[in-house]
Amino acid sequence: MLVNEKILWTNNDGFTISTEKSFLDIDVIFNFLSRDAYWVKGITKELVVASIENSILCYGVYDGNPNDGPYKQVGFARVVSDLVRFSWLGDVFILPEYRGRGLSKWLMSVIIEHPKLKGTSFQLATKDAHSLYAQYGFKPLGQIENRMIRSLDWEVVYQGYKINK
């Protein structure tokens, strides 16, 4: 499977997961991230679009099948990766009214089984979903003393995209 190959997964409940970016409903993603996601509340639509464009893989979760007729986006996740050593999973969500149907577990199983992501050092950050991610092999960072971070600076990001905020 090539990374740019567009794949579709369907389940018996009428839901579909796809990596085809043209199916993504930017308004659904933007509205959830900017209003409901604690990690990027207030983000601009321009930066949501840029993050999608700059991510190697984006996964849309749909009620219905985008190839066969009407569908509604109900979830999302994106991956930043070199497809060899490093992968970062971010912006994972299922809309509240669709939670409790196993969609987040299905989404995670699809993501971690991607042959180019499977063996990479896969990282994420979460405040409240540790038990979900632990089911898929994620665990707290080891050797934290060897890790470093340069903090996010929203003001500089906005300047880089020439967005007045």
N, C-alpha and C positions, 0 to 999 in steps of 0.2 A: 504494500500500500504506500503510495507516494503521499507526502504531506498535503499536496495541493489537490489530491483526488477528493472529490466531494462524495461523502458517504452518508447514507440514510439508514437509520435503525428504526424499526417499528415494534410496538408491543401489541398485545391482544386487547388493550383498552382504548385503542384509537389514538395513541400518542406517538409522536415521531421525534427523533433526535437527528439533527443534521449539522454538518460542518460547512454547508453552503452559506457564505456570508450574505448573498443576495436575498436569502429568505428572512434575514434578521429584521425585526421591527424595531428600528432605532428609537422610536418614541416610547415603546414599552420598556426597553432597556434604560433609556435616559430617565424616564419617570421613576422607575424603581430605584436606580442608583442615586439620583439627585434628591429624592424625597425620603426613601426608606432605608437605604444602606448606611449603616453607621460608619463604614470605612471611607465613603466618599460623598456624604451628604452635602448637597450644594454644588456639586461638580457641574460644569457647563456642558451643554450638548456638543459643542465643538470638541471638547476633550474626550467625551465618550466616543465620538466618531473616530478621533485620532487613535484612541486606545484599541479600538476594534481593527482599524486599518493596519496598525503596527503589531498586532498579535498574530502569531503564526497559525494558530487554530482557534476558532470560535465555535462553540456548540450552542445551537438553539434547541430548545425543547418546545414542541408544538402540540396543541390539541388539534388533531387532524394531520393530514399529510400534505405538505406544500407542493408536492408533485401532482397530487390528484384532485385538488379542489380547495374549498375554504379551509383555512387553518388560523389558529390564534397562537401567538407566542406566549408561553407560560413559564419559561425558564431560560437560563443563560449561564455560560461559563466561558472563560477565555484562558488560553495558555500562551505564555511567552517562553520560548525555548530555542536552544541551538540544536536540538534534536540529537545531541550526543552526550553531553555531560550535565546540562542544567535545564530544568523546567520550573516555571512558576505558574501556579494556578490562582486565578483571581476572579473577582466579580461573580461568584457563584450564587445563584438564587433561583428559587421557584416562587412564583407569585403566591401570596398567602392563601388565596381561595383554592389553590391546587395542591397544597401541602397535605401530607398524610396519605398519599397514594403511591409512595415508593419511587417517585420521580427523581428525587435527589440521589437516592441509592443507584438507580438505573443510570443516571447521568454520570455518576462517579465511576461505575463499572465500565462504561463505554470509554471514558477518558483514560483511565489507567491501563486499559487493554490496547491502546494505540501502539503499534509495534515500534514506532520511533520515539515514544515517550516512556515506554515500559521500564527501561533500564536506567534512565537518567536520574540524577539527584533531583527529586521532585519536592518543591517547597510551596508553602502557603502560609497565610496568617489568618487566624480566626479568634474571635472573642468568645464564641458560644457554641461552636459545632465540633468540638474535639472528638466526641464519641462517634460522630458520622465519619470523619476522616480517618480515625483510628481503624475502622473496619477495612480500610483500603491501604493499610500499611504505613500511614503517616504517624509520626511520633514526635515528641518534643526534641528540639535540637540537642545533639550531643556536642561535646567540646565547645560549648558556647564561648569560652574564652578565645577561641580561634576565629570567631565570627566578628565581622565589623559591619557597620551600616552607616550610610550617609543619609541623614534625614530628608524627608520630602519637604520641599519648599514651594508651596502653592504659588506664591507671588512670582517666583522665578519661572515656574512652569507657564503661568499665564503670560508672562512677558515673552517667553520663547515662542508662544503661539500667537502673539500679538492680540491678546484678548484683554479688554479692559474689564476689570471686575472690582 
